[in-house]
Each structure stands twice: as structure tokens, then as C-alpha cells.
Amino acid sequence: MDTDPRCPDCGVTMERGDLQTGDGFGVKLKTDEKAGGLLGSLGAKETKKVSPHACPECGLVRLYVDE
């Protein structure tokens, strides 16, 4: 994402952060699209990284897909 999004509730610029699972890995979005190459031929689905953004005023957190 080129620019930081604005909070729909407060109108202030949201801050980018990191979101991790309990095992220390980042969060990814699993799609219904087949992954490329050998994994796709085996039925694996594509995954995409997401960027969490948080509002410093109200605490709203939103996830955006990194394209």
C-alpha cells in the first residue's frame, strides 16, 4: 500500500504495524486461487501477505492485502 489509510471513524492517518500469531509467524490471507507451480498442481491455495494498520485515536485495526 503506497499511502497509509485514514480511519473511517476518526479521520486520522492509521499507523502501520506488525501482527503475529502465537507461534511468531505473520498473518497471511489464504485465497481460493490455486498456487503456482508444483504446489498448485497438488491443490495448494495461494496466500498473500497482509499489512495491519491501527488508528492511534480509537484503536481500530484493519488488515490490507499487500499487492
Secondary structure, 3 states (H helix, E strand, C coil): CCCCCECCCCCCECEECCCECCCCCECEEEEEEECCHHHHHCCCEEEEEEEEEECCCCCCEEEEECC
